[in-house]
Amino acid sequence: MLRQIEGSKAVAETVALCRPEVIAAYPISPQTHIVEALSRIVKAGELGSCQYVNVESEFAAMSLSIGASAAGARTYTATSSQGLLFMAEALYNASGLGLPIVMTLANRAIGAPINIWNDHSDAMSQRDSGWIQLFAEDNQEAADLHVVAFRLAESLSLPVMVCIDGFVLTHAMERVDLPEREQVDAFLPPFEPRQVLDPADPVTIGAMVGPEAFTEVRYFMHAKQMRALEEIPRLCGELEAIVGRPVGGLVRGYRTAGAETVVVALGSVLGTLKDVVDERREQGEAVGALAVKCFRPWPLDAVRDALAGARRVIVLEKAMAPGVGGVAGQNVRLALSGRPAEVHEVVAGLGGRPVTKANLRRMLDEPLGRLTFLDLDTELVAEVEAR
């Protein structure tokens, strides 16, 4: 059903269509509207016996999710920024136990200093926690990816994080074609857990593992992530056939055919980037864009194939690793190892700084080094460094 709807509400209503049995809720901007909307849906009785639990912290939200999933319930939660850091220990527990929890991450900068606006620092800080990470470009994709996320998590027995840009998407009013219940039911079967804690048949999960087996435990986590590289395109294709529109995937090129320069990006910045690509194409320049939809597992082969014809690759980063540079750029360089393409990492949009068409045009026109900070206040930097 096509509706003009806030992104957070679109996500909440789509999550409800997936029939979660336990929702762990703790408010932190900018994801709060999602769990608020879900609370109203549960209170109205539209989710049957779903347990909606107000917890006292983000760590408690993930801890409760672990317990609920281990007990055999389809489980959902949401968080953002420092909230993700607060649950970091439990994130590793969820993936290490192979629990199919789905979580929305409304991407927001990490302090200090405190900043509530969007960048990808939170997701990138937990990229190696064992969670699958899917990135939405717009609110249509944000809604659809949650349907995929539940099926993916349950087919692999791995937790999935759906990343949507805080405020830019969560609070934006857009036209979204929400899936119908019959469509979701046709795609997402009832949850059949692989492991269940049952008082009538007591077992222990998460017990201590010594050196003789820990490597194998980590190997199996990696192996399941590698299986996701095949599952994600397959499941997105299945949902596409049901809803009649493109859904996620690993990567998606935009006007990359014949492109000598390709800009790689994640999330909502692709909307602005595509407009600039269109301008340059009209001017006869061979420029394209590549949207990375799945960051973990890293789709190395898909990225390598998509960038096969590029002579210059610009990775637009909304996060950075101090002391090294870009985060996504390191992964792109790995994919292009042995290829002659120049790779430039451009850090932009930190803490919600606007990424405009004007500064994207400058990015394409000006010489770039290995690492560039887009729209950096060089006068302020020089003043501070001179002190």
C-alpha positions in Angstrom: 0.0 0.0 0.0 1.5 3.3 -1.1 1.4 5.9 1.7 3.0 9.2 2.7 4.6 8.1 6.0 7.5 8.8 8.3 10.4 6.5 7.9 10.4 5.3 11.5 6.7 4.5 11.3 7.2 2.6 8.0 9.8 0.5 9.6 7.6 -0.1 12.7 4.6 -1.2 10.6 6.7 -3.5 8.4 8.4 -5.1 11.5 4.9 -5.7 12.9 3.9 -7.5 9.7 6.8 -9.9 10.4 5.0 -11.0 13.6 7.7 -10.6 16.2 7.0 -12.4 19.5 9.2 -10.3 21.7 10.2 -6.6 21.3 12.8 -5.1 23.6 12.4 -1.4 23.7 14.6 1.4 25.1 14.4 4.9 23.7 17.4 6.7 22.2 17.2 9.3 19.4 16.8 8.9 16.5 15.3 5.4 16.7 12.7 6.2 19.4 9.8 6.7 17.0 10.2 3.1 15.8 9.7 1.5 19.2 7.0 4.1 20.1 5.0 3.1 17.0 5.5 -0.6 17.8 4.2 0.0 21.3 1.0 1.4 19.9 0.6 -1.5 17.6 1.1 -4.0 20.4 -1.2 -2.1 22.7 -3.9 -2.2 20.1 -3.7 -6.0 20.1 -2.6 -6.2 16.5 0.3 -8.5 17.4 -1.5 -11.0 19.4 0.6 -12.3 22.3 3.7 -10.3 21.4 5.6 -9.3 24.5 6.6 -5.7 24.4 9.2 -5.1 27.2 10.3 -1.7 28.3 13.9 -2.3 29.6 16.2 0.0 31.6 19.1 0.3 29.2 20.4 -0.7 25.8 22.5 -3.4 27.4 19.3 -4.8 28.9 17.6 -4.6 25.5 20.1 -6.8 23.9 20.4 -9.1 26.9 16.6 -9.6 26.9 16.7 -10.2 23.2 19.3 -12.9 23.7 17.2 -14.6 26.3 14.0 -14.3 24.2 15.6 -15.6 21.1 17.3 -18.5 22.9 13.8 -19.4 24.3 12.5 -19.7 20.7 10.8 -16.3 20.1 11.1 -14.2 17.0 12.8 -11.2 18.5 13.3 -7.5 17.5 15.0 -4.4 19.0 16.3 -1.1 17.9 19.0 1.3 19.0 21.4 4.1 17.9 24.9 5.5 18.6 26.0 5.2 22.2 23.2 2.7 22.7 24.9 0.3 20.3 28.2 0.8 22.2 26.4 0.1 25.5 25.2 -3.3 24.2 28.6 -4.1 22.6 29.4 -7.0 24.9 25.9 -8.5 24.3 26.2 -8.0 20.5 29.1 -10.5 20.5 27.2 -12.9 22.7 24.2 -12.8 20.3 26.3 -13.6 17.2 28.5 -16.1 19.1 25.4 -18.0 20.1 24.0 -17.9 16.6 20.7 -16.2 17.6 18.5 -14.8 14.8 17.8 -11.4 16.3 16.8 -8.5 14.1 17.8 -5.0 15.1 17.3 -1.6 13.5 20.2 0.7 13.9 19.3 4.4 13.3 22.8 5.6 12.4 24.1 8.4 14.5 27.5 9.9 15.4 29.3 8.7 18.5 30.6 11.3 21.0 32.4 12.9 22.6 31.6 15.6 21.9 27.9 14.7 22.0 26.3 14.8 18.6 22.8 13.4 17.8 23.0 13.7 14.0 23.7 11.2 11.4 26.9 9.5 10.3 28.0 5.8 10.2 30.4 5.8 13.2 28.1 3.5 15.2 27.7 0.8 12.7 31.3 0.8 11.7 32.5 0.5 15.3 30.7 -2.9 15.5 31.4 -4.1 12.0 33.4 -7.1 13.3 30.9 -8.1 16.0 29.6 -11.0 13.8 26.3 -9.3 12.9 25.2 -9.1 9.3 24.9 -5.4 8.3 22.5 -4.2 5.6 22.3 -0.5 4.7 19.2 1.2 3.4 19.3 4.0 0.8 15.8 5.3 1.3 12.7 4.5 3.4 11.3 2.1 0.8 14.4 0.0 1.1 14.5 0.5 4.9 11.0 -1.1 5.1 11.7 -3.9 2.7 15.1 -4.9 4.2 13.5 -5.7 7.5 11.3 -8.4 5.8 14.5 -9.8 4.3 16.4 -9.5 7.6 14.0 -11.8 9.5 14.1 -14.4 6.8 17.9 -14.1 6.5 18.5 -14.2 10.2 16.4 -17.3 10.7 17.8 -19.1 7.6 21.4 -18.7 8.8 20.8 -18.5 12.6 22.7 -15.2 12.7 21.7 -11.7 14.0 21.0 -9.0 11.4 21.4 -5.3 11.8 19.4 -3.0 9.4 21.2 0.3 9.2 19.1 3.4 8.3 20.4 7.0 8.5 19.2 8.7 11.6 16.9 11.8 11.0 17.7 11.8 7.3 15.5 8.7 6.9 14.0 8.0 10.3 12.2 11.3 10.5 11.7 11.9 6.8 8.2 11.8 5.3 8.3 9.9 2.0 6.0 7.8 -0.2 6.6 4.2 0.8 4.8 1.2 -0.7 4.4 -0.9 2.5 4.1 -4.6 1.8 0.8 -6.2 2.4 0.4 -8.8 5.1 -0.2 -11.5 2.5 3.0 -10.6 0.8 5.0 -10.8 4.0 3.4 -14.1 5.0 4.2 -15.6 1.5 7.9 -14.7 2.0 8.4 -15.2 5.8 7.3 -18.5 7.2 6.5 -18.9 11.0 9.7 -19.0 13.1 11.1 -22.5 13.8 14.1 -22.0 16.0 17.1 -24.2 15.7 17.9 -24.1 19.4 15.4 -23.7 22.2 15.9 -23.4 26.0 13.2 -25.6 27.5 12.8 -26.3 31.2 11.5 -29.8 30.3 14.7 -30.5 28.4 17.5 -28.5 30.1 20.6 -27.7 28.1 23.4 -25.1 28.5 24.2 -22.6 25.8 27.1 -20.1 25.8 29.2 -22.2 28.2 33.0 -21.6 28.4 35.0 -22.9 25.4 38.7 -23.4 25.7 41.5 -23.1 23.3 40.9 -26.5 21.9 37.6 -25.4 20.2 37.4 -21.6 20.2 39.0 -21.3 16.7 36.3 -23.6 15.3 33.5 -21.6 16.9 34.8 -18.4 15.2 35.3 -20.3 12.0 31.7 -21.4 11.9 30.6 -17.7 12.4 32.7 -16.7 9.5 31.4 -19.6 7.4 27.8 -18.5 8.0 28.6 -14.9 7.1 30.1 -16.2 3.8 26.9 -18.2 3.1 25.0 -14.9 3.5 26.7 -13.6 0.4 24.7 -16.2 -1.5 21.5 -16.0 0.6 21.1 -12.2 0.4 20.7 -11.9 -3.4 18.5 -15.0 -3.4 16.2 -13.8 -0.7 16.1 -10.2 -2.1 15.2 -11.7 -5.5 12.3 -13.7 -3.9 10.9 -10.7 -2.2 11.3 -8.6 -5.4 9.2 -11.2 -7.2 6.4 -10.9 -4.6 6.3 -7.1 -4.2 7.3 -6.1 -7.8 10.2 -3.7 -7.0 14.0 -3.9 -6.4 15.0 -4.9 -2.9 18.5 -4.5 -1.4 21.0 -7.1 -2.6 24.8 -6.9 -2.1 25.6 -3.9 -4.3 23.8 -1.9 -7.0 25.4 0.1 -9.7 24.1 3.4 -11.0 25.2 4.4 -14.5 28.4 2.4 -14.0 28.5 1.1 -17.6 31.5 2.7 -19.2 32.2 4.8 -16.1 35.9 5.7 -15.6 35.2 7.3 -12.3 32.9 5.5 -9.8 31.9 6.8 -6.4 31.2 4.2 -3.8 28.8 5.0 -0.9 26.4 3.6 1.7 23.1 4.9 2.8 21.0 7.9 2.0 23.8 10.0 0.5 23.3 8.0 -2.6 20.2 10.1 -3.5 22.3 13.3 -3.7 25.2 11.5 -5.4 22.9 10.1 -8.1 21.8 13.6 -9.0 25.4 14.7 -9.4 26.1 11.6 -11.5 23.2 12.5 -13.8 24.6 16.1 -14.2 28.0 14.8 -15.1 26.6 12.3 -17.6 24.7 15.0 -19.3 28.0 16.9 -19.6 29.5 13.9 -21.3 31.6 12.7 -18.3 32.0 9.0 -17.6 30.9 9.0 -14.0 28.9 6.4 -12.0 28.0 5.4 -8.5 28.0 2.1 -6.6 25.7 1.6 -3.7 27.0 -0.9 -1.1 23.8 -2.5 0.4 25.6 -5.2 2.5 28.7 -4.2 4.4 29.0 -7.3 6.5 29.7 -9.8 5.2 31.8 -7.7 2.8 30.8 -8.6 -0.8 34.4 -8.6 -2.1 33.7 -10.3 -5.4 30.6 -8.2 -6.2 32.5 -5.0 -5.5 35.4 -6.1 -7.6 33.2 -7.1 -10.5 31.2 -3.8 -10.3 34.3 -1.7 -10.4 36.1 -3.7 -13.1 36.0 -0.9 -15.6 36.8 2.0 -13.3 40.1 3.9 -13.5 39.3 6.1 -10.5 37.3 5.0 -7.5 36.2 7.5 -4.8 34.9 6.0 -1.6 32.6 8.4 0.1 32.9 7.7 3.9 30.5 8.8 6.6 32.8 7.3 9.3 36.5 7.2 9.8 39.1 5.3 11.8 41.5 7.9 13.4 45.1 7.1 12.6 44.2 5.1 9.4 41.5 7.0 7.5 38.4 5.6 5.9 36.7 2.4 7.0 34.7 1.4 3.9 37.7 2.4 1.7 39.9 -0.2 3.3 37.4 -2.8 2.2 37.2 -1.4 -1.3 41.0 -1.5 -1.5 41.0 -5.1 -0.5 38.4 -5.9 -3.3 40.6 -4.1 -5.9 43.9 -5.6 -4.8 46.0 -6.1 -7.9 43.8 -3.8 -10.0 45.3 -0.6 -11.5 42.4 1.7 -10.3 43.3 4.6 -8.1 41.3 4.5 -4.8 40.6 7.7 -2.9 38.9 7.9 0.5 36.8 11.0 1.0 35.4 11.5 4.6 32.1 13.5 4.5 29.0 14.1 6.5 30.5 13.5 9.9 28.1 14.4 12.7 25.4 15.3 10.3 27.3 17.9 8.2 25.3 18.2 4.9 26.8 16.5 1.9 25.6 18.8 -0.9 25.7 18.7 -4.6 28.1 21.6 -4.6 30.7 19.8 -2.5 30.2 16.6 -4.4 30.9 18.5 -7.6 34.1 19.9 -6.1 35.1 16.4 -5.0 34.9 15.2 -8.6 36.7 18.2 -9.9 39.6 18.7 -7.5 42.7 16.5 -7.1 42.3 13.9 -4.4 44.9 12.2 -2.2 44.6 8.9 -0.5 42.5 10.6 2.2 40.5 13.8 1.9 38.1 15.5 4.3 35.3 17.0 2.3 34.3 20.5 3.1 36.9 20.8 5.9 37.2 24.2 7.6 40.9 24.6 6.8 41.1 28.1 8.4 39.9 26.7 11.7 42.2 23.7 11.5 45.2 26.0 10.8 44.2 28.3 13.7 44.0 25.4 16.1 47.2 23.7 14.9 49.1 27.0 15.3 48.3 27.3 19.0 
